[in-house]
Amino acid sequence: MKYLITESQLDRAKSKINDLMLSDLNRLLDNDRTSDSEFIVIYYNDIPQYEDGVIMEYGVEDGWLYIEKDFLDTFSTMYPLNRKQSAEFISKWFSKEFEVDVKDLHY
């Protein structure tokens, strides 16, 4: 069976998916995090901070952002983006949310 989708319907669908992705990322702001003059770090809530529970880590001096592999893979499977596209989307969100300039992306 074939479905015809108008361009406006496709645009609305893309917009809703974009909103869902941003909503999921914004929920991370409720997680534990640390921030100082050198780093911004977001942790998983259910893993102690110093036992490799890092979701994202940003180095202020060099502008690098690390995104934890399992988080990135999960995000990539939930939405119609590959790993690289997901990392770039998350990087843009992080830059806007924390008002920083991500210059280098690691995952």
Secondary structure, 3 states (H helix, E strand, C coil): CCCCCCHHHHHHHHHHHHHHHHHHHHHHHHCCEEECCCEEEEECCCCCCCCCCEEEEEECCCCEEEECHHHHHHHHHHCCCCHHHHHHHHHHHHHHHHCCCCCEEEC
